[in-house]
Each structure stands twice: as structure tokens, then as C-alpha cells.
Amino acid sequence: MQAGAEGSGRVNRCCWKCSVTQLKKIFWGVAVVLGVCSSWSGSTQLAKLTFKKFDAPFTLTWFATNWNFLFFPLYYLGHVFKSAEKQSPKQRYRECCRFFGDNGLTLKVFFTKAAPFGVLWTLTNYLYLHAIKKINTTDVSVLFCCNKAFVFLLSWIVLRDRFMGVRIVAAIFAIAGIVMMTYADGFHSHSVIGIALVVGSASMSALYKVLFKLLLGSAKFGEAALFLSVLAVFNVLFVTCIPVILYFTKVEYWSSFDIIPWGNLCGFSILLLTFNILLNFGIAVTYPTLISLGIVLSVPVNAVVDHYTSEIVFNSVRVIAIVIIGLGFLLLLLPEEWDVWVIKLLTRLKVRKKEEIPEGNGDIASGLPNKSRRTRPSMSSFAH
């Protein structure tokens, strides 16, 4: 009995630890979801506000990408506070450089493995920001959610990932939503161009993710931080000339540097940096599915803001398109073995129902003899 009590105590302690760990993950998950939602929707709205004073989407993209350089320093600060075995910045840098190969971050590796992703990163952000100039932020945010469907399609074709019928349905929902969103504004030139820009941005984002998995595989936190900082270096060295050319050709021109809203530019860059930090490192404290929920939750936030700040019309076609794309996004969050879990759950429910029926019949049958046994003594005593 004492051994049984000790065993049950250990089980209770393990269950308590598991429940506390899960509660912590859920708590951090809620915090990360709110952070992702607020930073993504906030950066989108602030970009829309910035373009009223400073109409230069590529310059804003270049300026915000430079802030990626802070990824590795911020990671190293976290390493110093959290890790038991502290390393110098140089040692940590060399260790993270192994992600690029045995020789580390060489010039050849920089141009073959970092530069293509720098181009894709710039295109993704520039097309997204340019689309904000053409259409409202609600449509931009919901259409960008299609990138998850594009990731699945590219992974299925390029990486030979497992075929899943539910994800094909989600991809069909995404395509149908794009068509309906185009139809919602009556195929005007501005809306069609804006939708094409967002779809292009989502495609570049999907290509970035699939190529990263194909060429580099999976990265640890330090390696991911170093890679994102390297993208900032590429941006400074090779992309800086483009805003200069756009300025002198007056494609993106401003009369004086005094009129540049530096507060908006810095605020947008900080929000975008926060969003990328939570997106890349949030899995350390919570579930990846909860992080993805923050992106789709930014759609209703942008819709509420647009309702009060712009002349957006939420007709039936636009609402149905938003719902379809959101539903497709949620279907893509299902794990690969979701069908196996559902079958196991249904099997357990059937087994429980079968067990309950015989038990119920046994109780009724056993109740009759007991009743007759109780009545016999009374009958014999009455006879006397």
C-alpha cells in the first residue's frame, strides 16, 4: 500500500508538472499571439499613414531591412542572460557560422546562399508596401495570408512533401478568395494592381521559405539570428544604390530631408523587427500554431481600423472572400497526422459506447434477482 501511495504521488507530481508546463506555454502563446497580431497590424497601418507624407515604399523597405542587423546582437544578449556556458561574441559567431558550411561564411557562400534570400526579402516587403498604396489594409492583410497555401504547393512540388487533401482544399479556398476579392471592387485598375502586388509578395515569401528549407535546412536560434543579420549587411552593401537611383530619377522623391517623418519610419521598423523576432523565436516559449494565429487575427483588427478611418465597403463578396481565405489559412494549420488523431478519437468514443451498453444491461439483470431475494423473506414471514 505504501509503495502504491508513493507511485500515485509520483504520477500526481508528473501530471502537475505537465499541466504547469502546458499552462505556461498557453500563457506565453496568448502573449505571443497578441504581440504578433499587434505588431503586424500596427506596422501595416503605420505604413499606410506614412505614405500620406512620404510616398517612397522602396526606401521604407530599405530602411526597415537595415534594422535586421540587430537580430544577432539581441540574440547574443539573450544567450548571455540565459545560457550557463557563456561564450564571447566571436566564439558564438564562429559557432553559428557553421550553419553555412564547414568553411563558415565565406564570400562564395555569401553570394550563393545569402544574396538570393536578400533579394527575396526585399521583394516581399516592397511588393507588400506598394500594395498598401493601391488598396486598403484589410484586403492586403487577408490576401497575404495566402502565402501559407503557396508554401504548401511549392513544398509539395519542390520538396516532395506529403500530399494532404485538406491542404489542397485550403489552396483552392485561397485561390477562390483571391478571385472573389478582385471581383469585390469591380475589377478596377487600382484594385487589380494592388491585389497582384500582394499575391506577388505572398509568392515571394513562400519561395523564400521553401528555398531556405531546400538549400539550408532548419536553423537553430543563433543561426537564424545570424542569417537575418547577414541579410541586413547585404541590404546595406548592394541595395543602397537603388533608393539613391529612385531619388535622383524622381520616382521616389522628397523635396527636403526635413519633411521625412522619421518617427513613422522608425516606428514601422521597430514594429516589423518585433514581428520578425516573435515569428522566428516565439517557438521557444509556445506552440508554432498559436504564432500563426496572430497573423490571421490581424485581419479583423485591420478591418475595424479601416471601417473608421477609410471608405471601405464590406459588401457580401468581400466578406465571403475574407472568410474563405481565413478558413483556408486555418485548415493549413492542421498537423500532418490530424486525420489519424481524429480516427483514434472516434474509435475510442465507439469503444466507450460499447462498454457502457453491457454494463447497463448487467445492472438491470442483476437488479432483478436481488429484488426477488429481498421479497422472499417477507413472504415466508407473512405465511407464518
SULRAUR-V408712 format. One record per residue. N is the residue number from 0. PSI is psi in whole degrees, 0 to 359 (NA if undefined). D_LAST is the distance of its C-alpha to the last C-alpha in Angstrom with 2 decimals. Layout:
N/PSI/D_LAST ; N/PSI/D_LAST
//
This chain:
0/320/50.42 ; 1/319/53.73 ; 2/321/55.64 ; 3/321/53.30 ; 4/320/53.85 ; 5/319/57.62 ; 6/317/57.55 ; 7/326/55.67 ; 8/320/58.13 ; 9/317/61.05 ; 10/317/59.60 ; 11/319/59.09 ; 12/319/62.67 ; 13/317/64.02 ; 14/321/62.15 ; 15/317/63.46 ; 16/317/67.00 ; 17/317/66.75 ; 18/321/65.48 ; 19/318/68.24 ; 20/317/70.86 ; 21/321/69.70 ; 22/321/69.68 ; 23/316/73.22 ; 24/320/74.36 ; 25/317/72.86 ; 26/312/74.46 ; 27/328/77.82 ; 28/316/77.33 ; 29/318/77.05 ; 30/318/80.14 ; 31/320/82.09 ; 32/314/81.07 ; 33/321/82.32 ; 34/315/85.48 ; 35/314/86.20 ; 36/312/85.54 ; 37/320/87.66 ; 38/321/90.52 ; 39/311/90.78 ; 40/323/90.58 ; 41/317/92.77 ; 42/323/95.47 ; 43/314/95.47 ; 44/322/95.86 ; 45/326/98.47 ; 46/318/100.47 ; 47/320/100.48 ; 48/324/101.72 ; 49/322/104.35 ; 50/345/105.91 ; 51/334/106.82 ; 52/332/109.26 ; 53/92/109.88 ; 54/77/109.89 ; 55/78/110.00 ; 56/324/106.84 ; 57/321/108.43 ; 58/322/109.82 ; 59/321/106.39 ; 60/314/104.88 ; 61/316/107.51 ; 62/316/107.03 ; 63/326/103.22 ; 64/329/103.36 ; 65/333/105.60 ; 66/348/102.68 ; 67/340/100.90 ; 68/337/103.07 ; 69/350/100.67 ; 70/307/97.80 ; 71/317/98.79 ; 72/319/99.78 ; 73/321/96.46 ; 74/318/94.60 ; 75/323/96.55 ; 76/318/95.63 ; 77/322/91.95 ; 78/319/92.56 ; 79/319/94.15 ; 80/330/91.25 ; 81/321/88.38 ; 82/143/89.57 ; 83/321/89.45 ; 84/98/92.50 ; 85/137/95.16 ; 86/158/98.14 ; 87/160/101.51 ; 88/323/102.19 ; 89/317/104.50 ; 90/317/101.95 ; 91/322/99.24 ; 92/315/101.68 ; 93/321/102.63 ; 94/319/99.03 ; 95/335/98.18 ; 96/343/101.35 ; 97/341/99.84 ; 98/329/97.89 ; 99/352/101.17 ; 100/179/101.87 ; 101/329/103.20 ; 102/357/106.47 ; 103/206/104.83 ; 104/85/106.19 ; 105/174/109.57 ; 106/322/111.91 ; 107/316/110.95 ; 108/322/107.24 ; 109/316/107.92 ; 110/334/109.59 ; 111/329/107.26 ; 112/342/103.82 ; 113/317/104.22 ; 114/316/106.85 ; 115/323/104.99 ; 116/331/101.95 ; 117/320/104.24 ; 118/315/105.57 ; 119/321/102.08 ; 120/313/100.94 ; 121/317/103.96 ; 122/319/103.53 ; 123/311/99.82 ; 124/321/100.47 ; 125/314/103.69 ; 126/322/102.24 ; 127/313/99.21 ; 128/323/101.43 ; 129/328/103.87 ; 130/328/101.02 ; 131/331/100.03 ; 132/332/103.47 ; 133/318/102.83 ; 134/172/99.22 ; 135/161/96.57 ; 136/334/94.56 ; 137/311/91.23 ; 138/321/92.54 ; 139/313/94.17 ; 140/321/91.05 ; 141/324/88.73 ; 142/329/91.23 ; 143/337/91.69 ; 144/343/87.97 ; 145/347/88.94 ; 146/332/90.44 ; 147/323/87.04 ; 148/322/87.01 ; 149/325/90.57 ; 150/316/89.59 ; 151/314/86.88 ; 152/316/89.29 ; 153/321/92.05 ; 154/322/89.66 ; 155/321/88.36 ; 156/312/91.95 ; 157/311/93.76 ; 158/355/91.15 ; 159/41/89.03 ; 160/166/85.85 ; 161/137/82.54 ; 162/132/82.29 ; 163/122/79.56 ; 164/323/78.93 ; 165/329/77.66 ; 166/330/80.92 ; 167/318/82.97 ; 168/318/81.09 ; 169/320/81.93 ; 170/322/85.59 ; 171/319/85.60 ; 172/318/84.14 ; 173/315/86.95 ; 174/318/89.65 ; 175/322/88.18 ; 176/322/88.07 ; 177/315/91.72 ; 178/316/92.75 ; 179/325/90.77 ; 180/323/92.21 ; 181/320/95.69 ; 182/334/94.90 ; 183/327/93.52 ; 184/7/97.05 ; 185/26/98.73 ; 186/42/100.60 ; 187/157/103.12 ; 188/316/105.52 ; 189/317/104.39 ; 190/319/100.70 ; 191/317/101.29 ; 192/316/103.48 ; 193/317/100.98 ; 194/320/98.06 ; 195/321/100.22 ; 196/318/101.04 ; 197/317/97.40 ; 198/321/96.42 ; 199/319/99.36 ; 200/316/98.19 ; 201/324/94.65 ; 202/318/96.19 ; 203/321/98.37 ; 204/317/95.38 ; 205/319/93.40 ; 206/321/96.42 ; 207/312/96.77 ; 208/318/93.16 ; 209/317/93.27 ; 210/325/96.68 ; 211/316/95.57 ; 212/325/92.66 ; 213/315/94.95 ; 214/325/97.90 ; 215/341/96.44 ; 216/213/92.71 ; 217/147/90.38 ; 218/145/91.76 ; 219/175/90.42 ; 220/314/90.73 ; 221/320/94.08 ; 222/319/95.49 ; 223/320/94.48 ; 224/317/96.05 ; 225/319/99.26 ; 226/316/99.41 ; 227/326/99.11 ; 228/325/101.80 ; 229/324/104.03 ; 230/325/103.64 ; 231/322/105.08 ; 232/316/108.03 ; 233/320/108.63 ; 234/318/108.49 ; 235/319/111.13 ; 236/322/113.44 ; 237/346/113.39 ; 238/343/111.92 ; 239/327/113.92 ; 240/333/116.91 ; 241/311/115.02 ; 242/327/114.43 ; 243/316/118.09 ; 244/318/119.24 ; 245/327/117.03 ; 246/312/118.50 ; 247/336/122.13 ; 248/0/121.58 ; 249/26/119.91 ; 250/317/116.73 ; 251/91/114.79 ; 252/142/117.30 ; 253/140/117.15 ; 254/325/120.21 ; 255/148/119.57 ; 256/344/117.22 ; 257/335/116.59 ; 258/355/114.63 ; 259/125/112.14 ; 260/83/108.71 ; 261/329/108.14 ; 262/317/104.96 ; 263/318/103.43 ; 264/315/104.64 ; 265/321/103.26 ; 266/316/99.99 ; 267/317/99.52 ; 268/320/100.38 ; 269/317/97.91 ; 270/319/95.08 ; 271/322/95.86 ; 272/317/96.05 ; 273/316/92.66 ; 274/315/91.16 ; 275/326/92.50 ; 276/312/91.34 ; 277/323/87.76 ; 278/323/87.86 ; 279/329/89.16 ; 280/1/87.52 ; 281/336/84.35 ; 282/349/82.39 ; 283/337/82.67 ; 284/350/80.10 ; 285/186/78.03 ; 286/142/77.20 ; 287/328/80.08 ; 288/321/78.09 ; 289/326/77.88 ; 290/318/81.65 ; 291/330/82.26 ; 292/330/80.10 ; 293/328/82.64 ; 294/314/85.33 ; 295/334/83.40 ; 296/343/82.29 ; 297/341/85.98 ; 298/307/86.23 ; 299/329/84.28 ; 300/313/86.13 ; 301/325/89.47 ; 302/318/88.30 ; 303/317/87.53 ; 304/316/90.90 ; 305/325/92.75 ; 306/325/91.08 ; 307/344/92.60 ; 308/349/95.88 ; 309/181/97.03 ; 310/37/97.10 ; 311/141/94.54 ; 312/115/92.76 ; 313/76/89.18 ; 314/174/89.13 ; 315/323/86.33 ; 316/316/88.22 ; 317/318/88.82 ; 318/316/85.19 ; 319/320/83.89 ; 320/317/86.43 ; 321/317/85.31 ; 322/317/81.63 ; 323/314/82.40 ; 324/319/84.49 ; 325/319/81.93 ; 326/319/79.13 ; 327/321/81.29 ; 328/316/81.95 ; 329/324/78.24 ; 330/326/77.53 ; 331/346/80.17 ; 332/348/78.31 ; 333/139/75.39 ; 334/164/75.37 ; 335/328/76.38 ; 336/30/72.89 ; 337/325/71.10 ; 338/324/69.96 ; 339/318/68.34 ; 340/320/66.46 ; 341/318/65.25 ; 342/318/64.05 ; 343/319/62.18 ; 344/316/60.56 ; 345/322/59.46 ; 346/317/58.14 ; 347/320/56.03 ; 348/321/54.61 ; 349/319/53.68 ; 350/319/52.03 ; 351/321/49.95 ; 352/319/48.80 ; 353/325/47.80 ; 354/326/45.84 ; 355/327/43.99 ; 356/311/42.78 ; 357/322/40.88 ; 358/320/39.35 ; 359/319/38.10 ; 360/322/36.60 ; 361/321/34.94 ; 362/321/33.22 ; 363/318/31.84 ; 364/321/30.69 ; 365/340/29.09 ; 366/332/27.30 ; 367/312/25.27 ; 368/322/23.51 ; 369/322/22.75 ; 370/319/21.18 ; 371/324/18.99 ; 372/324/17.98 ; 373/330/17.07 ; 374/337/14.85 ; 375/312/12.83 ; 376/321/10.95 ; 377/323/10.17 ; 378/319/8.92 ; 379/320/6.58 ; 380/325/5.25 ; 381/327/5.41 ; 382/323/3.75 ; 383/NA/0.00
//
